[in-house]
Amino acid sequence: MSDAAHKAMWEALDLDIEAHDALLAVLGKFYGDIYMAQEGRLKGAEYLDFVLSEVHGLRIKELQDAKAAGKKIVGTFCVFVPEELTLAAGAVQVGLCAGAKAGTELAETLVPRNTCDLIKSFIGFKLARICPYTESCDLVVGETTCDGKKKAYEAFAELAPMHIMEVPQCKAPADRALFRAELVRYKEALEKLTGKAITAEALAEATRTVNAKRRALQRLSALRAADPAPISGRDALLVNQISFYDDPIRFTAKLNELCDEIEGRIAKGEGVAPAKTPRLLLAGCPMAVPNWKLPYLIESSGAVIVGEESCIGERNTRDLTDETPAGLEAMLDALCDRYMKIDCACFTPNDERLEHIAAMAQSLKADGVIHYGLLFCQPYAHEAMKVGKAMAAAGLPYLAIETDYGMEDAGQLKTRVEAFVETLA
């Protein structure tokens, strides 16, 4: 697409062109400094670079073309929104902008100042009119995974068409029944939006598509156990971030090509860092594009990240949906079973998350764990303490970090990370 075509499309979406241009300029420089300056990147990373270069361009054009062909666009913020149902309704599901300080002052007119940056970000992007994904949506799906989001969605619903899914806080049979009913309610909302009944055949096909994407991400995760690490944590995080934006079938094909290349690199004993470089597991809050600050600080401090225990990482890909049930009701049961396995910090108790982190660290041969908490995110701040005790019991060095999307604390964080990495060498 030409620059003029981009601009015409963004104007049609009623974006603030000047503010949007400024955002893209910052994003481009940030990406160049953090990603393009890496050494030893895989050839397949060209796909990542292209997607990011056109994340507000060609991908948005594809969404507009889909809308012109009669499809609906559904935007989400959370891994509890079942892409299987969205695809089965013939709609397109995309993640929404939520990873940068943008429109913060505007956001603070709708939510309290001591709200986490992720929430203020998606509201700020909307109020500042700089997210073409939000402006492309026919429906935005929120979920009740924390009090901050719940109340923020009340304000956001005045700005965009919304459907709220209630996510239970426990995992007793009554909670499962609640989420099963929420899946039915979401299915009915999709059918009303698209005018298309979700059939067993369509849901089976959609489940295979989403599972194939998860299997490719699982394949990538398993390959990262190799030493030397065959791919940087930054690029692996980017792969996970792109999985929320790109067409799922294209993404799966490109990721499997990347994994083929990684297998070849492992066979040659090659990597992005020398063997025995300190290996870290990054756990905690999700990191939406372009929240790359902490991974960059870690990997510029003499360590390599070998896994992400977060919603934009293992939590979203660990479990597959059972493809064997026949009949729509049984398929909805399978969906419920799969999504109720998610170990989000919204659940109480949530001891399986502690077990998952220790198991991930062991399987990926991590030398230590860094827990990332977003400032004012209470669920993950509480669990950071429990994770610390669990890692101590497992004999794993542990560092808990709390930060926001700003760069003001980058120097202080780097000092802490460097000191931690020195203890691992």
Beta strands, then each sheet from edge to edge (+ up, - down):
strand 1: 73-76
strand 2: 92-95
strand 3: 139-143
strand 4: 162-165
strand 5: 279-284
strand 6: 304-309
strand 7: 368-374
strand 8: 398-403
sheet 1: 2+ 1+ 3+ 4+
sheet 2: 6+ 5+ 7+ 8+
end
